[in-house]
């Protein structure tokens, strides 16, 4: 039983208690009545769940990793950014929660297999996979080099495919699992001078839906989140300067500001928890009105 704080203000009420001994009819005792706030109970939405988050070293992935850990998940941070990934790991451990970092390039099958193997070796299970790793490359069809097109498609589309491919057998065995693909508003609404990026993200939406059709019968829920302009290192690198970024914000979002990674993480948490138990193959926009 939790201890209540000692405070004389709590001794307000008296209880009349019958007693048959010694001919005493009643005796009065003082009881402590704590404020209602002391009865507040916080339930962790992901208590003891094992969650892999790719691209977890920064931006949206970092925000998801921290939020998931606060909600009780044991978080596996996967990224090619070793310094950033280990920093997130330390930050989560400083919160008193559990996490560890695995260096992983999601386009390399052997590294993805190692990610799954390492996770199983430590935690024996995989409950949640967040396919967040991605890049943005600018350029028209004529201007973009083929190697850049292939790199973009590999990371944005092949990466989620590979991570899902090797995580799904564990989820099927458990008859339970959640896969969340982090996409983009540009997978829904096209934009000039970004055809390869738009194509990769549109492809990820349909990968999400096709996987949902295939694996729901195994207890695996697959959904997709499409962020708009979110204040991340990836977004800021995609603009020439602050003026160009500000013009984009004013012209493309109804809220006239950048979103925060934490605002996306809140939606990802919803999809990772039992709060979304009836949500399958859905696409959630988190873009401040971009594309409307």
C-alpha positions in Angstrom: 0.0 0.0 0.0 1.4 3.4 -1.0 2.2 5.7 1.9 0.2 8.9 2.2 2.0 12.1 2.9 1.6 13.2 6.6 -0.3 16.4 6.8 -2.4 17.7 9.7 -5.0 19.0 7.2 -5.8 15.4 6.4 -7.2 14.8 9.9 -10.6 16.3 9.2 -13.2 13.5 9.5 -14.1 11.2 12.4 -15.7 7.8 12.2 -18.1 6.4 14.8 -17.1 2.8 15.4 -19.2 0.4 17.5 -17.4 -1.6 20.2 -18.9 -4.3 22.3 -16.0 -4.5 24.7 -16.0 -2.9 28.1 -19.6 -1.6 27.6 -18.3 1.2 25.3 -20.9 2.0 22.7 -18.9 4.2 20.4 -15.5 5.5 20.1 -14.2 8.1 17.7 -11.0 7.8 15.7 -9.5 10.3 13.3 -8.7 9.2 9.8 -6.6 10.8 7.1 -8.5 11.8 4.0 -6.0 12.7 1.3 -6.8 15.0 -1.6 -8.3 13.3 -4.7 -5.0 13.8 -6.6 -3.3 11.2 -4.4 -5.6 8.5 -5.9 -4.5 9.2 -9.5 -3.2 6.1 -11.2 -1.2 6.3 -14.4 -1.4 3.3 -16.8 1.5 2.7 -19.2 0.1 2.0 -22.7 3.0 -0.1 -23.8 4.0 -1.8 -20.6 6.7 -4.5 -21.3 6.1 -4.3 -25.1 9.2 -4.8 -27.3 9.4 -2.1 -29.9 11.9 -1.7 -32.8 12.2 1.8 -34.2 14.3 2.4 -37.3 15.8 5.8 -37.9 15.5 6.2 -34.1 18.5 8.5 -33.6 16.9 11.7 -34.5 13.7 13.5 -35.5 10.4 11.6 -35.5 12.2 8.3 -34.6 13.8 9.8 -31.6 10.5 11.3 -30.4 8.8 7.9 -30.8 11.6 6.1 -28.9 11.4 8.4 -26.0 7.6 8.4 -25.8 7.4 4.6 -26.2 9.9 4.2 -23.3 7.9 6.6 -21.1 4.9 4.4 -21.8 6.7 1.3 -20.6 8.1 -0.2 -23.8 11.5 -1.7 -24.1 12.9 0.2 -27.1 15.4 -1.0 -29.7 16.8 2.0 -31.5 18.1 1.1 -35.0 20.0 3.6 -37.1 23.2 4.1 -39.1 23.9 7.2 -36.9 25.8 5.5 -34.1 26.5 8.6 -32.0 22.9 9.8 -32.2 21.5 6.4 -31.5 23.6 5.8 -28.4 22.7 9.3 -27.2 19.0 8.4 -27.4 19.7 5.2 -25.6 21.4 7.0 -22.8 18.6 9.5 -22.6 16.0 6.8 -22.2 18.1 5.0 -19.6 18.4 8.2 -17.6 14.6 8.3 -17.5 14.8 4.9 -15.7 13.5 3.0 -18.7 15.0 0.3 -20.9 16.5 0.7 -24.4 19.5 -0.3 -26.4 21.0 0.7 -29.8 21.7 -1.5 -32.8 23.6 -0.1 -35.8 21.6 -1.0 -38.8 21.3 0.0 -42.5 17.8 -1.0 -43.4 18.6 -1.6 -47.1 21.1 -4.4 -46.2 19.4 -7.7 -45.5 22.2 -9.1 -43.3 22.0 -6.0 -41.1 18.3 -6.2 -40.8 18.5 -9.9 -39.9 21.1 -9.0 -37.3 18.7 -6.4 -35.9 15.9 -9.0 -35.5 18.3 -11.6 -34.1 19.8 -9.2 -31.6 16.4 -8.1 -30.4 15.2 -11.7 -30.0 18.5 -12.5 -28.2 17.8 -9.8 -25.6 14.1 -9.7 -25.3 12.8 -13.0 -26.9 10.1 -11.2 -28.7 9.0 -8.4 -31.0 5.7 -6.7 -30.4 6.0 -3.4 -32.4 7.9 -2.4 -35.5 8.1 1.3 -36.5 9.5 1.7 -40.0 10.7 5.3 -39.7 14.1 5.4 -41.5 13.9 7.5 -44.7 15.5 10.2 -46.8 14.5 13.0 -49.0 16.1 13.8 -52.3 15.1 16.7 -54.6 15.1 16.7 -58.4 13.0 16.3 -61.5 13.0 13.1 -63.5 15.5 14.6 -65.9 17.8 16.0 -63.3 17.9 13.1 -60.8 20.8 10.6 -61.2 19.7 7.0 -61.4 21.9 6.1 -58.4 20.1 8.7 -56.3 16.7 7.4 -57.4 17.8 3.8 -56.5 19.1 5.0 -53.1 15.9 6.8 -52.3 13.7 3.9 -53.3 16.0 1.5 -51.3 15.7 3.4 -48.0 12.2 4.6 -48.3 10.5 1.5 -49.7 12.9 -1.5 -49.6 13.8 -0.7 -46.0 10.3 -1.1 -44.6 9.8 -4.1 -46.8 12.9 -5.9 -45.4 12.3 -5.0 -41.8 8.7 -6.2 -42.0 9.8 -9.3 -43.9 12.0 -10.5 -41.1 9.8 -9.3 -38.2 6.5 -10.7 -39.4 7.4 -14.4 -38.8 7.9 -13.7 -35.1 4.6 -11.8 -35.0 2.8 -14.6 -36.8 4.1 -17.1 -34.4 2.8 -15.0 -31.5 -0.5 -14.3 -33.4 0.1 -10.7 -32.4 2.0 -7.7 -33.7 1.9 -4.1 -34.8 3.7 -2.5 -37.8 3.6 1.3 -38.3 5.1 2.8 -41.4 6.1 6.4 -41.3 5.3 7.9 -44.6 4.7 11.4 -45.8 1.9 13.8 -46.9 3.7 13.7 -50.3 2.7 10.0 -50.6 -0.9 11.3 -50.8 -0.5 14.6 -52.6 2.2 15.0 -55.3 4.6 17.9 -55.5 6.7 19.1 -58.4 10.5 18.5 -58.5 10.1 15.5 -56.1 8.8 12.7 -58.3 11.0 9.9 -56.9 10.3 10.9 -53.2 6.5 11.1 -53.9 6.6 7.7 -55.7 8.5 6.1 -52.8 6.0 7.3 -50.3 2.9 6.5 -52.4 4.4 3.0 -52.7 4.8 2.7 -48.9 1.1 3.6 -48.5 0.1 0.7 -50.7 2.7 -1.6 -49.1 0.9 -0.8 -45.8 -2.6 -1.6 -47.2 -1.4 -4.8 -48.9 0.3 -6.0 -45.8 -2.8 -5.2 -43.8 -4.9 -7.4 -46.1 -2.5 -10.2 -45.9 -1.5 -10.3 -42.2 -4.6 -9.1 -40.2 -5.7 -12.8 -40.0 -2.5 -13.5 -38.1 -3.3 -10.8 -35.5 -0.9 -8.3 -37.0 -2.2 -4.7 -37.4 -0.5 -2.6 -40.1 -1.0 1.1 -40.4 0.6 4.2 -41.8 1.3 7.8 -40.6 1.9 10.6 -43.1 3.6 13.6 -41.5 3.6 17.0 -43.2 6.4 19.6 -42.6 7.8 18.5 -39.2 10.8 20.3 -37.6 13.4 17.6 -38.1 17.0 17.7 -39.4 15.8 15.9 -42.6 13.3 18.7 -43.3 15.7 21.6 -42.7 18.3 20.0 -45.0 15.7 19.9 -47.8 15.5 23.7 -48.0 18.1 26.2 -49.2 17.6 28.7 -46.3 15.2 29.8 -43.6 13.3 32.1 -46.0 12.5 29.3 -48.4 11.3 27.2 -45.5 9.1 30.0 -44.1 7.5 30.5 -47.5 6.8 26.8 -47.8 5.2 26.8 -44.3 3.0 29.8 -45.0 1.8 28.5 -48.4 1.3 24.8 -47.7 0.0 24.5 -44.1 -3.2 25.8 -42.6 -1.6 26.1 -39.2 1.3 28.3 -40.5 3.9 26.5 -38.5 6.1 23.4 -38.5 4.9 20.4 -36.6 6.8 18.9 -33.7 8.2 15.4 -33.8 6.3 14.7 -30.6 3.1 15.5 -32.3 3.7 12.7 -34.8 4.9 10.4 -32.0 1.6 10.8 -30.2 -0.3 9.4 -33.3 2.3 6.6 -33.6 1.7 5.8 -29.9 -2.0 5.6 -30.5 -1.5 3.1 -33.4 1.0 1.1 -31.3 -1.4 0.8 -28.3 -4.7 -1.0 -27.7 -6.4 2.4 -28.1 -6.4 1.6 -31.9 -7.4 -2.1 -31.6 -9.9 -1.8 -34.5 -7.7 0.3 -36.8 -6.3 -1.7 -39.8 -4.7 -0.5 -43.0 -5.3 3.2 -42.2 -3.4 6.3 -43.3 -3.2 9.0 -40.7 -2.2 12.5 -41.9 -0.3 14.7 -39.4 0.4 17.7 -41.5 -1.2 20.8 -40.1 -3.6 20.9 -43.0 -1.0 20.4 -45.8 -2.6 19.1 -48.9 -6.2 20.1 -48.1 
